[in-house]
Amino acid sequence: MTAIDARMIEEAHKMQEALRRYVPGAVVVTPPVVIEPKTFFTPAADLGPLDSLDPAPEGFEGAYDVRTTDRAFADALLQDDLRRWIIETEDDVGFEVSGRMLLCYTPHRRRDAFALLEVATGFGHRIPADVRTRHPG
């Protein structure tokens, strides 16, 4: 692990703790789901063991890759409000929900950790209530 990797993990943990503090109930215990804009051009070798959703959730066709081990959970998570918010406002941010973690990231240098914390908060506010009930954190 490089120093940059360690720093990124440390920042992710800090953002997760801040999200827990400021958005109670936003962090849930979940199967992994990755949502990335296709503009990230993630090489197939780097996609990991998750299966791509095919067909993609409504509105994500051609714009986002969604990968998961649990299609039903991904469909429940990506209900209209969250999906619409991602499409309308976050075209340069990737998201990973896994276990008790919500990770927001971008390959672009124009975002800082505080801006990504605001994005994480927006995502957390839009996690459907039934998902929170079924996967309490």
N, C-alpha and C positions, 0 to 999 in steps of 0.2 A: 504494500500500500504506500502510495506516495504521500508527501506532505499535503498536496492539494486534495487528494482523496480524503485524507483524515480531516482536513478543514471543512470540506463539503459535508461530511457526515456529522461533524460537530455542529455546523450551522443548521443542518436539517433537524437535529435533535433540539436545538434552541428554538427553532420555529415551531416544532411540534409542541413543545412545552408552552410557548406563548399562545398557540392556538387553543390548547386545553384550558388555559387560564381565561382567555378572552371570549371563547365561543364554547361555553359548556355544552357537552353532549355532541360536539362536532366530530370527535374522534371515536371511531367505532372499530370493533374487531371484525375484520373482513377477509375474504379471499382476495388474492392479488388482482388488481385491474390497472392497466396502463393505458393512458389516453395521450396520444402524441399527434400533433399536426404532421401531415405528410411532408411538409416543408423541412422537417428535421432530417430527412433522408437517412434514417437509421439503417445501416447495412444489415442484411438478413442474418449474418453471423452474430450480430450484437443484439438481436431481438430477444434472446433468452428462450426459456422453455414454455412460455405462455402461448396459447393458441389465439390466432387472429379471429375476430368475430366476422363471420361471413354469412349473411349480409351484415354490413355495418349498421349500427343504430340509425334511425331516421335522421336525416340532416347531416350525418357524418360521412356519407358516401363521397369518396374522392378527396376529402379534406382531412380526415383523421384516421389514424390506426388505433383500434381498440383491441387490446390483448388481455386474456384472462384465463384462469383455470375453471371458471364457473360462469357460464353464459347467463344463467338465470339471475345471479347476483349482479352482473354487469348491466343487464337489462333493467333490473329494479333500481340500481343506482342512477343510471342515466335516463331518468324520467324527464318529462318535458322541460321543467324549470331549469334544472342543472344543464341539460343538453343545450337548450336555447342560450343560456348564459355563456357557456363555453364557446359556442358558435359566434355569438355577437361580440364578445369582449376579449377573448383570450386566444388569438390566433398564433401567438408566439410562445406559448407556455405548454409544457407537458405536465401530466399529472400521474402519480402512482399512489394508489390506495392499497395498503397491504397490512394485514394484522391491525395494529393500533397506529399505523403511520399514514400520514398524508404528506406526500412530497410533491412540491411544485418546482419545476426547473425550466430553464431556457438555455439554448446554446448561444444566445446573443448576450453581449456584454452590457447592453443598455439597461438591464434590470439589476437592481441591487437586492439584498436580502430583505429589506423592509418592504419594497414593492412586491416581492414574492409573498411575503407574509400577508399583505392585503389581499392578494389573489387567493391564497390558501383560506383566508377568512371568508371570502366570497364563495368559494367552493363549499366550505363547511356549512355555511348558512343555507345552502341549497341541497344538502343531502336529504333525501326524502325521509319523512318521519317514520314510515314503515321499515326502512332500512335501519335506522337507529334503534328501533324496537327489536328487530330480529337479531341485530349484531351489536349489543351494548358494549361500550368501552368503559 
